[in-house]
Amino acid sequence: MPEKMHEIQETIRIQLNYPPEKVNQPVLYRLIRDFGLKLNILKANVEPRTGSFVFLELSGESGAIERALRFLDAEAIGVSAIGLDGVTEWGIQDG
């Protein structure tokens, strides 16, 4: 029986910017359950009235990460790349 080909594993660091109406939704849970990703929350600020941000590290198969990023876009969650120490590597966009 042929061995199943595995996708390349990768890790990215991103900032998620939540609008106020998304703060109470289980977005991070969905990244784990629906896309099989591992995540590490590096920093977060949750403000139900004004919106929130989360700095996190996502690890998983590259195709799953791409699908998860499309999911976040469809949910109106802003996504920006960040560096290892939370400093902009590629230019953080306002969410």
N, C-alpha and C positions, 0 to 999 in steps of 0.2 A: 504494500500500500504506500503510495507516495506521501512524503512528509508535507504537512501544511506549511505554506510559505507565510512567514511572519513579516508584518510591516516593520519599518524602522521605528524604533522608540526614540522619542525626543522629549526635551523639557524646555518650556518657555516661561518667561516671567512677564506678567501682564498686570495692568491696572484695570479694574472694572469700575465703571461709574454708573451708579444706579439712579434713575429718576425716583422721586418720592413714591410713585404708585407701584414700584417694583420691590421696594425694601422688604415687604412682608412675604414675598414669594420665595420658594425653596430653589433658587437658581443654582447654588453650589451643589446641592443634593442632586439635581438633575445632571450636572456635569459628571458626577460620579456614577450614578445609576444608568443614565441613558447612553453615555459615551465611554464608560469604563476607565475614566481618568483618575489619576491620583492627584491630590492637590495639597499644597502647603500654604496656609495663610500667613503671609509675612507681616502684614499690617492692615488694619481696617478702622473705619470710622463710620458708624451707623447713625444717621439722623433721619428719622421717619418723615419729618416735615420738609426737609430740604434736599434729600437724596443722600447717597452714601458712596464711599469708595472702598475697594478691597485691593490690596496688592497681593498677588499670589503666584505661586509656581505651579504650573500644570505639567504633568508627565503622562505619557501614554503613546499609543501608536499615532504616527503622523496623520493618517487619514481621520482618526477619531478626533484629534485636536482640530483639524480643519472643519469637521462637521460641527464640533462644539462652538467654534468661533462663529460659524453661520447661524447657529441657534441663538447665541448671544445677540447677534445683530438683529435677528428677527424679533427678539424680546425687547429691543430698544435699550440694551445694556451697552454702554460705550466701552470699547476695548482699546487700550494703548499699551505699547511695549515699554518695559522698564528695564533698568540695569540691575545688577546684583544687589546694590545698596539702596535701591529705590530712586536712584538718579536716572534721568532720561538718557537712554542710549540712542534712540532713533527719533526722538521728539514726541513727547506725550501730547496727544490731542485732547482738547477739552471735550468731556463727555456730553 
